[in-house]
Amino acid sequence: MEKNKHIGLRIDEETHAGLKELAEYEGRSINGEILYLIRQAVREYQGKIGGGYKRSDF
């Protein structure tokens, strides 16, 4: 069985408030919103790498 990894994240109050508002708007928990945003960024990165970009382009 695959286990989830734990990451501690420290963010300022303003960012936390904005993230909470965004998560509520999207109908997700804060944790769910963070996972969604990370997965979206990873897919975008992988698409660029697969699309002819090199790691040095980032």
DAUR-V427015 format. One record per residue. N is the residue number from 1. RES is the residue in one letter. NEAR is the number of other C-alpha atoms within 12 Angstrom. Layout:
n=N res=RES near=NEAR
n=N res=RES near=NEAR
//
This chain:
n=1 res=M near=3
n=2 res=E near=4
n=3 res=K near=5
n=4 res=N near=7
n=5 res=K near=7
n=6 res=H near=8
n=7 res=I near=9
n=8 res=G near=7
n=9 res=L near=11
n=10 res=R near=9
n=11 res=I near=12
n=12 res=D near=10
n=13 res=E near=10
n=14 res=E near=11
n=15 res=T near=15
n=16 res=H near=18
n=17 res=A near=14
n=18 res=G near=17
n=19 res=L near=26
n=20 res=K near=22
n=21 res=E near=17
n=22 res=L near=21
n=23 res=A near=21
n=24 res=E near=16
n=25 res=Y near=13
n=26 res=E near=16
n=27 res=G near=15
n=28 res=R near=18
n=29 res=S near=17
n=30 res=I near=23
n=31 res=N near=21
n=32 res=G near=18
n=33 res=E near=23
n=34 res=I near=23
n=35 res=L near=20
n=36 res=Y near=20
n=37 res=L near=19
n=38 res=I near=14
n=39 res=R near=14
n=40 res=Q near=14
n=41 res=A near=14
n=42 res=V near=15
n=43 res=R near=15
n=44 res=E near=15
n=45 res=Y near=19
n=46 res=Q near=17
n=47 res=G near=15
n=48 res=K near=17
n=49 res=I near=16
n=50 res=G near=13
n=51 res=G near=13
n=52 res=G near=12
n=53 res=Y near=14
n=54 res=K near=13
n=55 res=R near=13
n=56 res=S near=8
n=57 res=D near=10
n=58 res=F near=9
//
